[in-house]
Amino acid sequence: MGSLEEAEPAATEGPGRERAGRPLTLTPVNVEGWRYCTSKLMNPYSGRLKSLRAAWLSGKTRPIEYRKKQLEALGRFLDEKKSDLFHALHEDLRKSAFESEISEVAFTKNEVMETLNNLDSWMKDEYMSKNLATKFDSAFIRKDPIGVVLIISAYNYPINIALVPLVGAIAAGNCVVLKPSELSSSTERVLTETLPSYLDPETFTVVTGGPEETTKLLENKFDYIFFTGSRNVGKIVMTAAAQHLTPLTLELGGKNPCYVDESCNFQNAANRIVWGKFFNAGQTCIAPDYVICSITTREKLMPCLQKAIHEFYGSNPRESPDFGRLVNNRSFQRVRALLKSGQVAIGGETDESDCYIAPTVLVDVKESEPVMQEEVFGPILPIFTVADLDEAIQFIKRRDPPLAAYAFSSNSKVVNRVLDFTSSGGFCGNDILMHMTLVSLPFGGVGYSGFGKYHGKFTFDTFTHYRASLLRGMGMESLNTLRYPPYANRNLGLLLSATSVRRTGMCTLQ
C-alpha cells in the first residue's frame, strides 16, 4: 500500500447560512463535524459495510461449522488457483515458483491446516481458578468474535500477508474486508476476481484501489484493523483508527541487525545470510538489514558471501530464474540511491528498465549514511564494523527495536548474550527467517517495528475478544450479606478472607 494522501487541514471558516439575521461561521470543530457527516453520506463503502454489519449481527459467522466451511474453501482456493497465483507473483515481483510455493501458498496453507486442526480447542471456554467467595460458581473466558474487521496487506508477500490474517479472522468468527496492495496489481486482480467465489459474499468482501480509496475506506468504523506496511502509512492508519477508538495491529518493519561473531563457520553463516537477505530480492520485512561485526570478521566473511552469491545466482544474477525484481520504479529509485553509501564490494549493477539491482554488499558504511538510517527493503547488504560484541550490542540497543534480530556464533553464550541484551520482535540464532516458519511462534514487532502478533493460534487470539464471564446461582443469599450495608468490621474481615490472594511457596520462620 502506498502512502495515503494527507487529509485537508481544517478551515477556520466554511459554508454558512443565515440564522437570526447573522451568518453562521463554522469553527474548525464544526467544520470537521460537517465534513465527517458529509463523508459518511457519500462514502462509497458504506453500503457494503452496512451489509457486513447486518450479517455479523445476525450471528451467521459464530457457529464453528460455518467457520470451518469457510476455512476449507480458502484451502481449496489455494489448491485450485495455485498456478494463477504463481503467474501473478511472477508478474509482480519476478518471484520464482519455488519461492512462491514456500513463502506464499504453502505457508498460508499450513496456517489453514493448523487452524482447522485446532479450532475446536481454541474456541472452547477456558475455566479459571476461583476464590472462596465464588467457590460454587462458574468462572471462565468466552472466546467472542470482534465484529467487522479490516485487513490491509502489503505488496512484498501479497498472498501470505493478505490471507494469513484472514485465516485467523475467519476462525475467530468475524466478517472481513480485505484490502490487497495495489502495487502487486496482478495478485490483487487474482484475489479480487476469484477469492469471493470461494468465500461467503455476505460475510467477506475485497476492496481494491490506491491511497485515495484506502483513505475513504478508513473513514468507516471497523471493530478491528490489521495493517501491514511502512511506518509512515502505519501512522496514518493508526490516526484513522483513533477516530473510532478502533483497536489495531500494526506489522511494520525496521533495520534488522545480524551480528556475526569471530567464532563461527563463516561459509555456513554466509550461505544463510545470502539466502535470507536476497530472498524475494530483499523485499522481506524480516530480512537482515545489515551485518554488524569486527573488521577481522568482515575480512573472513566477505569471500564467503561472494562464493554464496555466485553459487546461488551464477556469475550474472540478472539471468538467474531464482532472483526477483523490485516491485516498481519508485522502489527501484529509492533502493538504487542507497548504493551511494559506503563502498560497493560485491555487485552494484542496476537496470532501471527491469527494476533490477544485483545482490550487493557494501563496506565502509557510516552510521550517518542513508543505508544505515532507513530500512533497505531491497537487495543491498551493508556491513557495519564495530570493535567487539559489547559495542555491537550497544549499537543495536540505541536504535529503534527491529522486527527481527540475528546472531551467528559457534559459541552459544555469544548468541544468548545478543538475545538477552537486545530487543526485537523476533530472534533467530545461527539462521535467517526460519523462526517465521513455525506456526507455534508469534510473529510481530515491538516499539517502532509494530505491535500485536499473529500466526497460528496467535492470529485467532488477535481477532478474538476474551470475554470474562462469571455465572452464579440465585441461592445461598446468606453468604452475600457480608458485602451488604450496614457495613460491619467483622464482615469486612470475613469478606477479605474469602477474596484474598495469598502468596504461595513461601516459608516464614517465626
Secondary structure, 3 states (H helix, E strand, C coil): CCCCCCCCCCCCCCCCCEECCEECCCCHHHHHHHHHHHHHHHCCCHHHHHHHHHHHHHCCCCCHHHHHHHHHHHHHHHHHCHHHHHHHHHHHHCCCHHHHHHHHHHHHHHHHHHHHHHHHHHHCCEECCCCHHHCCCEEEEEEEECCEEEEECCCCCCCHHHHHHHHHHHHCCCEEEEECCCCCHHHHHHHHHHHHHCCCCCCEEECCCCHHHHHHHHCCCCCEEEEECCHHHHHHHHHHHHCCCCCEEEECCCCCEEEECCCCCHHHHHHHHHHHHHHHHHCCCCCCCEEEECHHHHHHHHHHHHHHHHHHHCCCHHHCCCCCCCCCHHHHHHHHHHHHCCEEEECCCEEHHHCEECCEEEECCCCCCHHHCCCCCCCEEEEEECCCHHHHHHHHHCCCCCCEEEEECCCHHHHHHHHHHCCCCEEEECCCCHHHHCCCCCECCCHHHEECCECCHHHHHHCEEEEEEEECCCCCHHHHHHHCCCCCHHHHHHHHHHHCCCCCCCCCCC
